Amino acid sequence: QERIELAIVPVGEIVPLREVDWVLGKTPLDYTPREIINYHEKIMKIDFYLLLGVDSVAVLVIIMAFIVLIINTKFRNQKLIKLTSPIMNIVILVGAIILMISVLVYSLEALVANEREAGVICKGKIGLLLLGFTLGFGALFAKAWRVFKAFTSQTSKKIIITDLQLVAQVAVFTFLDASIYTAWQVAWPTNAQLRNVTLEEFRVGSLEVDLIQWQVYSCESDKPYFIYALLAEKALLLLFGGFIAFETRNVHIEALNDSKSIGISIYNVGFCC
């Protein structure tokens, strides 16, 4: 917009420029002023108190898991604990601990200084998440599968499924995860990329503006095929667990009936995550 500067000058007199009584109180500029824009890029960090709260819960869960692990190991020959399969309980607890460690590793993103470090964290947290999920849910479903086979068998022949066989089943799922994850990282490695999220504007003065472009580290891979494969595998595992939980819901021995625990676990993963 064009602005006209006015001055009060006596008629018929020549007044030096410095003595002109300008209406705005100051001599106007003899050029068009330009707005100064300062552009900054900043990495968005997780709120410290939110991070502290989440990490505190993760550490608390790890401590509780270790306490239960000690109790399970010390009293493994007690009738009630023996019925629940102490070895598989250990596998479940180890899976839970690894999952909580993946939460702590995720928090390390607040300390990274470059994309290379963020890429290492990306690979680490995905690997830990896969391992913890498979150990925890795989062992839980394997226990329920043994109960399912024992209580739904149509033959009079006694069915014996040892803990070693259950551990072998979990090991197969773990090996499958490791194979897919390794192939993924070899073919299309997961790397961290800086992505723009929001742009904020702060006016410093009448002719100066600060623009702040907030960025976050995003874990990305060139092709999503292995991600789809892992998601499909986990979905099938959860469906299998849901089927086993439904079929064993009427088992009258409380120590062997994990249907409620399985149902809550599947609900938390499938609908809350």
Rosetta blueprint (number, residue, H / E / L):
1 Q L
2 E L
3 R L
4 I L
5 E L
6 L L
7 A E
8 I E
9 V L
10 P L
11 V L
12 G L
13 E L
14 I L
15 V L
16 P L
17 L H
18 R H
19 E H
20 V L
21 D E
22 W E
23 V L
24 L L
25 G L
26 K L
27 T L
28 P L
29 L L
30 D L
31 Y L
32 T L
33 P L
34 R L
35 E L
36 I E
37 I E
38 N E
39 Y E
40 H E
41 E E
42 K E
43 I E
44 M L
45 K L
46 I L
47 D L
48 F H
49 Y H
50 L H
51 L H
52 L H
53 G H
54 V H
55 D H
56 S H
57 V H
58 A H
59 V H
60 L H
61 V H
62 I H
63 I H
64 M H
65 A H
66 F H
67 I H
68 V H
69 L H
70 I H
71 I H
72 N H
73 T H
74 K H
75 F L
76 R L
77 N L
78 Q L
79 K H
80 L H
81 I H
82 K H
83 L H
84 T L
85 S L
86 P H
87 I H
88 M H
89 N H
90 I H
91 V H
92 I H
93 L H
94 V H
95 G H
96 A H
97 I H
98 I H
99 L H
100 M H
101 I H
102 S H
103 V H
104 L H
105 V H
106 Y H
107 S H
108 L H
109 E H
110 A H
111 L H
112 V L
113 A L
114 N L
115 E H
116 R H
117 E H
118 A H
119 G H
120 V H
121 I H
122 C H
123 K H
124 G H
125 K H
126 I H
127 G H
128 L H
129 L H
130 L H
131 L H
132 G H
133 F H
134 T H
135 L H
136 G H
137 F H
138 G H
139 A H
140 L H
141 F H
142 A H
143 K H
144 A H
145 W H
146 R H
147 V H
148 F H
149 K H
150 A H
151 F H
152 T H
153 S L
154 Q L
155 T L
156 S L
157 K L
158 K L
159 I L
160 I L
161 I L
162 T L
163 D H
164 L H
165 Q H
166 L H
167 V H
168 A H
169 Q H
170 V H
171 A H
172 V H
173 F H
174 T H
175 F H
176 L H
177 D H
178 A H
179 S H
180 I H
181 Y H
182 T H
183 A H
184 W H
185 Q H
186 V H
187 A H
188 W L
189 P L
190 T L
191 N E
192 A E
193 Q E
194 L E
195 R E
196 N E
197 V E
198 T E
199 L E
200 E E
201 E E
202 F E
203 R E
204 V E
205 G E
206 S L
207 L L
208 E E
209 V E
210 D E
211 L E
212 I E
213 Q E
214 W E
215 Q E
216 V E
217 Y E
218 S E
219 C E
220 E E
221 S L
222 D L
223 K L
224 P L
225 Y H
226 F H
227 I H
228 Y H
229 A H
230 L H
231 L H
232 A H
233 E H
234 K H
235 A H
236 L H
237 L H
238 L H
239 L H
240 F H
241 G H
242 G H
243 F H
244 I H
245 A H
246 F H
247 E H
248 T L
249 R L
250 N L
251 V L
252 H L
253 I L
254 E L
255 A L
256 L L
257 N L
258 D L
259 S H
260 K H
261 S H
262 I H
263 G H
264 I H
265 S H
266 I H
267 Y H
268 N H
269 V H
270 G H
271 F H
272 C H
273 C L
